[in-house]
Amino acid sequence: MEIDYQIISVFTDQNRNFTGNPAAVILLDKLPAEREMQAIAKELNQPATTFLVKEPGDDRFSIRWFAPDAEIGLCGHGTAAATAFLGQQEPGNRTFTFIYPEGKLEGILHADQTVSINTKSIEVLEALEEIPEPIVEGLGIPLLAMYRTDNKYIILAKDGGDIKKMNPDFERLSACDIFGYAVTAPGEDVDFISRTFVPHTLQKEDYATGSSHAILVPFWAKRLEKKHLKSLQLSKRGGAFSCELTDNGLVSLKGAFVMEKTGKLSF
């Protein structure tokens, strides 16, 4: 079987030399078996490979996301890439509905060639009484607090400058069984900055993470008492987000994108 794919980088910012987070997007008549999708994602070796199948109704698609080593339960940047991919087939303002095993997401292509995704906000459930020692030692910067959510954890750092220069010890971090966390602090020319770490995966650090922002936007909206925010993810590629916490409890993430290479994969 031969499949076509398109690699798209999302949440880019040319003015900051931020190249965003790449994802491969594949549109098929039906979803392959999970083991086949996993093998394709491993072959393409992108942070995420997004699989799409058209569903009945206008601009409705089933969506699944796979990293090279495992399926991803919720992938914001893979959804943004899917929105950009579908929008190029018929440019203009377009809204897409993506159905995944745990719910649905909305992707919007804007006339200015940006995309946005709308997803449920993820709220803090509790503050930890103590930050696990492997995380304190593995991050190696002063930390103020750590919060649990239904997705990743939030770690509040003392200073944004520390986040930018942080050089994590992933071997030490992997001694803690917590899957992933977004380390965050107030920004200088934006509302907040962050980096996302997933030490138990092959990638270790994500580049520009939509699911982390579904957590961070309501967190910072409450602390800063504002619903429209700007953020930067200070990974080695860099991600730039325009964020909104909507009145109906959704998080909207908007950003630029760059169409990268196309290709065919025999499988």
Long-range contacts (C-beta under 8 A, 24 or more apart in sequence): 1-266, 1-267, 2-264, 2-265, 2-266, 2-267, 3-28, 3-40, 3-264, 3-265, 3-267, 4-262, 4-263, 4-264, 5-44, 5-49, 5-262, 5-263, 5-264, 5-265, 6-85, 6-259, 6-260, 6-261, 6-262, 7-44, 7-46, 7-260, 7-261, 7-262, 7-263, 8-81, 8-84, 8-85, 8-257, 8-258, 8-259, 8-260, 9-81, 9-237, 9-257, 9-258, 9-260, 10-77, 10-80, 10-81, 10-84, 10-115, 10-208, 10-255, 10-256, 10-257, 11-77, 11-80, 11-208, 11-210, 11-233, 11-239, 11-240, 11-241, 11-253, 11-255, 11-256, 11-257, 12-239, 12-240, 12-255, 12-256, 12-257, 12-258, 13-238, 13-239, 13-240, 13-255, 13-256, 14-256, 16-232, 16-238, 16-240, 17-238, 18-208, 18-232, 18-237, 18-238, 18-239, 18-240, 19-237, 19-238, 19-258, 20-77, 20-207, 20-208, 20-237, 20-238, 20-239, 20-240, 20-255, 20-256, 20-257, 20-258, 21-47, 21-48, 21-77, 21-206, 21-207, 21-208, 21-209, 21-237, 21-239, 22-46, 22-47, 22-81, 22-207, 22-260, 23-47, 23-48, 23-49, 23-50, 23-65, 23-75, 23-77, 23-78, 23-80, 23-81, 23-82, 24-48, 24-49, 24-50, 24-81, 25-49, 25-50, 25-52, 25-78, 25-81, 25-82, 25-85, 26-50, 26-51, 26-52, 27-52, 27-53, 27-54, 27-85, 27-86, 28-52, 28-53, 29-53, 31-62, 31-64, 34-71, 36-267, 37-64, 37-66, 37-71, 38-66, 38-70, 38-71, 39-267, 40-66, 40-265, 40-267, 41-66, 41-67, 41-68, 42-68, 42-69, 43-265, 43-267, 44-68, 44-265, 47-77, 47-203, 47-206, 47-207, 48-72, 48-75, 48-77, 48-78, 48-81, 49-78, 50-75, 50-78, 50-79, 50-81, 50-82, 52-82, 52-85, 52-86, 52-98, 55-99, 57-97, 59-86, 59-94, 59-95, 59-96, 59-97, 60-96, 60-97, 60-99, 61-86, 61-96, 61-97, 61-98, 61-99, 62-98, 62-99, 62-100, 63-98, 63-99, 63-100, 63-105, 64-100, 64-101, 65-100, 67-201, 67-202, 67-203, 68-202, 68-203, 69-201, 69-202, 70-201, 73-101, 73-102, 74-100, 74-102, 74-119, 74-151, 74-210, 74-211, 74-214, 75-210, 75-211, 76-117, 76-119, 76-209, 76-210, 76-211, 76-213, 76-214, 76-253, 77-207, 77-208, 77-209, 77-210, 77-239, 79-105, 79-107, 79-117, 79-119, 79-210, 80-107, 80-115, 80-116, 80-117, 80-210, 80-253, 80-255, 80-257, 81-257, 82-107, 83-107, 83-108, 83-109, 83-115, 83-116, 83-117, 84-109, 84-115, 84-257, 84-259, 87-115, 88-259, 110-254, 113-256, 113-257, 114-254, 114-255, 114-256, 114-257, 115-254, 115-255, 115-257, 116-242, 116-252, 116-253, 116-254, 116-255, 117-210, 117-252, 117-253, 118-246, 118-250, 118-251, 118-252, 119-210, 119-211, 119-214, 119-250, 119-251, 119-253, 120-214, 120-249, 120-250, 120-251, 121-214, 121-215, 121-217, 121-218, 121-245, 121-249, 121-250, 121-251, 122-149, 122-150, 122-151, 122-211, 122-214, 122-215, 122-218, 123-149, 123-218, 124-148, 124-149, 124-154, 124-215, 124-218, 124-219, 125-149, 125-150, 128-153, 131-155, 132-176, 132-178, 134-172, 134-173, 134-174, 134-175, 134-176, 135-173, 135-176, 135-178, 135-181, 137-169, 137-172, 138-168, 138-169, 138-170, 138-171, 138-172, 138-173, 138-175, 138-176, 138-199, 139-166, 139-168, 139-173, 139-183, 140-166, 140-167, 140-168, 140-169, 141-166, 143-183, 146-181, 147-219, 149-215, 151-211, 151-214, 151-215, 152-179, 152-180, 152-181, 152-182, 152-196, 152-211, 152-212, 152-215, 153-178, 153-180, 153-181, 153-182, 154-181, 154-182, 154-184, 154-215, 154-216, 154-219, 155-181, 155-182, 155-183, 155-184, 156-184, 156-185, 157-183, 157-184, 157-185, 158-185, 159-185, 160-185, 160-186, 160-187, 160-188, 160-193, 163-193, 163-194, 163-195, 163-234, 164-193, 164-234, 166-195, 168-197, 168-199, 168-204, 168-205, 170-197, 170-199, 170-204, 173-197, 173-199, 174-199, 174-200, 182-209, 182-212, 182-215, 182-216, 184-216, 184-219, 184-220, 187-230, 187-231, 187-232, 190-229, 190-230, 190-231, 190-232, 191-220, 191-224, 191-226, 191-229, 191-230, 191-231, 191-243, 192-216, 192-220, 192-224, 192-229, 192-231, 193-231, 193-232, 193-233, 193-234, 194-231, 194-232, 194-233, 194-234, 195-233, 195-234, 195-235, 196-233, 196-235, 205-235, 205-236, 206-233, 206-235, 207-233, 207-235, 207-236, 207-237, 207-238, 207-239, 208-233, 208-235, 208-237, 208-238, 208-239, 208-240, 208-241, 208-255, 209-233, 209-239, 210-253, 213-241, 213-243, 213-251, 213-253, 214-251, 214-253, 217-243, 217-244, 217-245, 217-251, 217-253, 218-245, 218-251, 221-245
